[in-house]
Amino acid sequence: MPGLEENLNAWDKSYEWTKAGDEWSAAWGGADAQWFSSILPRIHSFVPARTILEIAPGHGRWTNYLRQLCKQLIAVDLAPNCINVCEERFASDSHLRFYVNDGRTLPMVRDGEVDFVFSFDSLVHVEAEHLKSYLFELKRVMGPNAVAFLHHSNIGNYARTFRFVKRLPRKLQDTLLSRGIIDETHWRAFSVTALRFQEWCAEAGLDCVRQELINWGGKRLIDCLSVLTPSAAAGARQTIVLRNKNFMVEAEQCRLRNLSYSHPESAR
């Protein structure tokens, strides 16, 4: 399970960051294509925002776009290496602030300071205990009309299936993976499900108003995109849940479109 020490070791020391994180956008045809085709359409109603909080920016793959949509951006990451790279990469942007945190709290953010919270392709590796801690912190730092867009794990919903697969001989597992019969875990947090996340939001005083369950590389909906707001005075709002089995189809269509319509100069 990806605990804090495992995440710190992975992203601060072990992972090589060959393309500053853009390598994870290859299925979409690159970071630009993924941002404008898959991410911005999902958050366009929430930006621009005065103050944006980004959790776990890595080497700034999405910071590069978010910085253009706010007057102030605060980014926190468990890995000092990531923060150092971001500070150097965006040194000319005086409205950006970068901090190393403990992977669960936000002491550097003032109460009610944030208008939009963003995290994509990072919190999927965070287990329940630390994800819950972040939610209580978000309740504190989000303004009354703030919105959060968080990408987290839903693989716990398939825990029994993956436990069964893990008991199979390695050679059989490889065969089933190659044929698309079983899925990779992609180092997701098994203690997290979309439904549990809704419950944790309620405990923290947040409303989880939207959830999109998505697949990631395979067939099962092992990930979730959740939209949160501070709890309404009249009581919790019902969560609208969308089951999107075609998220990776969307990625492939984006890749092909990007390949077909990229600037002629880039094809040389």
C-alpha positions in Angstrom: 0.0 0.0 0.0 1.3 3.5 -0.9 1.9 5.1 2.6 3.5 8.4 3.1 7.1 7.0 3.3 6.5 5.0 0.1 5.1 8.1 -1.7 8.0 10.3 -0.5 10.6 7.7 -1.6 8.9 7.2 -5.0 8.4 10.8 -6.0 11.4 12.4 -4.3 14.1 9.8 -5.0 13.2 6.7 -7.0 11.2 8.1 -9.9 13.3 9.6 -12.7 10.8 12.2 -14.0 12.1 11.7 -17.5 9.7 14.3 -19.0 8.7 16.3 -15.9 5.5 14.2 -15.6 4.4 14.8 -19.2 5.1 11.1 -19.8 1.9 10.3 -18.0 -0.1 12.2 -20.7 1.2 10.0 -23.5 -2.2 8.2 -23.8 -3.7 11.6 -24.7 -1.0 12.7 -27.1 0.7 15.0 -24.6 0.0 17.3 -21.7 -1.5 20.1 -23.8 -3.9 17.6 -25.4 -5.0 16.1 -22.1 -5.5 19.5 -20.4 -7.6 21.0 -23.1 -9.5 17.9 -24.0 -10.0 16.1 -20.7 -9.3 18.3 -17.8 -10.3 21.9 -18.6 -13.8 20.8 -19.9 -14.4 19.3 -16.5 -13.3 22.3 -14.4 -14.1 25.2 -16.7 -17.1 26.3 -14.6 -14.7 26.8 -11.6 -12.0 28.8 -13.2 -10.6 31.5 -13.3 -10.5 31.7 -9.5 -8.7 34.3 -7.3 -6.7 31.7 -5.3 -6.1 28.2 -6.4 -4.6 25.4 -4.2 -2.9 22.6 -6.0 -2.1 19.4 -4.0 0.8 17.4 -5.1 1.9 19.2 -8.4 4.9 16.9 -9.0 7.1 18.8 -11.5 4.3 21.2 -12.4 2.6 19.5 -15.3 -0.8 21.1 -14.4 0.6 24.1 -12.5 1.7 25.3 -16.0 -1.9 25.8 -16.9 -3.4 26.7 -13.5 -1.0 29.6 -13.1 -2.8 31.4 -15.9 -6.2 31.0 -14.3 -5.7 32.8 -10.9 -4.2 35.8 -9.1 -2.5 33.5 -6.6 -1.6 29.8 -6.7 -0.5 27.8 -3.7 1.1 24.4 -4.4 2.0 21.8 -1.8 3.9 18.6 -2.2 5.3 15.9 0.1 8.5 15.6 -2.0 11.1 18.4 -1.6 12.5 17.5 -5.1 9.1 18.4 -6.7 8.9 21.7 -4.9 12.5 22.6 -5.8 11.8 21.8 -9.5 8.6 23.9 -9.5 10.3 26.9 -7.8 12.9 26.8 -10.5 10.5 26.1 -13.4 8.2 29.0 -12.4 10.7 31.4 -10.9 9.4 34.2 -13.0 5.8 33.8 -11.7 5.6 36.0 -8.6 2.0 35.0 -7.9 2.9 31.3 -7.2 3.8 29.9 -3.8 5.4 26.5 -3.3 5.6 24.5 0.0 6.8 21.1 1.2 4.1 19.6 3.4 3.6 16.4 5.4 1.3 14.8 2.9 -1.8 15.3 5.1 -2.1 18.9 6.4 -2.0 22.5 5.1 -0.6 24.8 7.8 0.8 27.2 5.2 -2.7 28.0 3.9 -4.9 30.5 5.8 -8.5 29.8 6.8 -11.0 30.5 4.0 -8.1 31.6 1.6 -8.8 29.2 -1.2 -11.4 29.5 -4.0 -10.5 26.4 -6.1 -8.7 23.3 -5.1 -7.2 21.0 -7.8 -5.4 17.7 -7.7 -5.1 15.3 -10.6 -3.1 12.1 -11.0 -1.6 12.3 -7.5 -4.1 11.6 -4.7 -4.9 8.3 -6.3 -1.8 7.0 -4.4 -3.0 8.3 -1.0 -4.5 6.0 1.5 -7.7 6.7 3.5 -6.1 8.1 6.7 -4.2 10.8 4.9 -6.9 11.6 2.4 -9.4 12.1 5.2 -6.9 14.5 6.9 -6.7 16.5 3.7 -10.5 16.8 3.6 -10.7 18.3 7.1 -8.0 20.7 6.1 -9.9 21.7 2.9 -13.0 22.5 5.0 -10.8 25.0 6.9 -9.0 26.6 4.0 -11.9 26.7 1.4 -14.0 29.9 1.2 -17.8 29.7 1.4 -18.2 29.5 -2.3 -15.1 27.5 -3.1 -15.0 24.3 -5.1 -12.5 21.4 -5.1 -11.8 19.0 -8.0 -9.9 15.9 -6.7 -8.8 12.8 -8.5 -8.6 9.8 -6.1 -8.7 6.1 -6.0 -11.8 3.9 -6.3 -9.9 0.6 -6.5 -11.0 -0.5 -3.0 -14.4 -1.2 -4.7 -12.6 -4.1 -6.5 -10.5 -5.3 -3.5 -11.8 -8.8 -3.6 -11.1 -9.2 -7.3 -7.5 -8.0 -7.0 -6.9 -10.2 -3.9 -8.0 -13.2 -5.9 -5.8 -12.2 -8.8 -2.8 -11.7 -6.5 -3.0 -15.4 -5.5 -2.7 -16.6 -9.1 0.7 -17.7 -10.4 2.7 -14.8 -11.8 2.9 -16.2 -15.3 -0.9 -16.6 -15.4 -1.3 -13.0 -14.1 0.9 -11.8 -16.9 -1.1 -13.7 -19.5 -4.4 -12.3 -18.2 -3.0 -8.8 -18.1 -1.7 -9.0 -21.7 -5.1 -10.1 -22.8 -6.9 -7.3 -21.0 -8.9 -9.8 -18.8 -7.5 -8.3 -15.6 -6.3 -4.8 -14.8 -3.1 -3.2 -13.5 -3.5 -1.6 -10.0 -1.4 1.4 -11.1 -0.3 1.7 -7.4 -3.8 2.9 -6.3 -4.8 3.1 -2.7 -7.0 0.1 -1.8 -8.4 1.7 1.4 -10.3 4.3 -0.8 -13.6 4.0 -2.6 -15.8 6.6 -4.1 -18.6 5.8 -1.6 -16.2 6.0 1.4 -15.0 9.3 0.0 -18.5 10.7 0.1 -18.8 9.7 3.8 -15.5 11.3 4.7 -16.5 14.5 3.0 -19.7 14.6 5.1 -17.6 14.0 8.3 -15.4 16.9 7.3 -18.3 19.3 6.7 -18.0 19.1 2.9 -20.6 18.1 0.2 -19.4 15.7 -2.5 -21.8 17.0 -5.2 -20.4 15.1 -8.2 -18.4 12.0 -8.8 -17.3 10.5 -12.1 -16.0 7.0 -11.9 -13.4 6.3 -14.6 -11.2 3.5 -15.8 -7.5 4.0 -16.0 -5.7 1.8 -18.6 -8.1 -1.1 -18.0 -11.8 -1.9 -17.9 -12.6 -1.4 -14.2 -13.5 2.0 -12.8 -10.6 2.1 -10.4 -10.4 6.0 -10.2 -12.8 8.7 -9.3 -13.1 12.5 -10.0 -14.9 14.2 -7.2 -16.3 17.7 -7.0 -16.6 19.1 -3.4 -18.1 22.3 -1.9 -18.5 23.4 1.7 -21.7 21.9 3.2 -24.8 23.9 2.4 -26.6 25.4 5.3 -29.8 23.6 4.4 -28.1 20.2 4.7 -26.0 17.9 2.5 -26.6 17.8 -1.2 -27.1 14.5 -2.9 -24.1 13.2 -4.8 -24.6 12.8 -8.6 -22.5 9.8 -9.8 -21.5 9.2 -13.4 -20.0 5.8 -14.4 -17.8 6.5 -17.3 -16.4 3.3 -18.8 -15.1 5.2 -21.8 -12.5 7.4 -20.2 -9.6 5.7 -21.9 -11.6 5.7 -25.2 -11.7 9.5 -24.7 -8.0 9.5 -24.2 -7.4 7.6 -27.4 -9.7 9.8 -29.4 -7.8 12.8 -28.0 -4.4 11.3 -29.0 -5.6 10.6 -32.6 -7.1 14.0 -32.9 -3.9 15.6 -31.6 -1.9 13.5 -34.0 -4.1 14.5 -37.0 -4.3 18.2 -36.3 -1.0 19.0 -34.7 0.9 22.0 -36.2 2.6 21.0 -39.5 5.9 22.2 -38.2 5.8 19.7 -35.4 5.6 16.8 -37.9 9.0 17.6 -39.4 
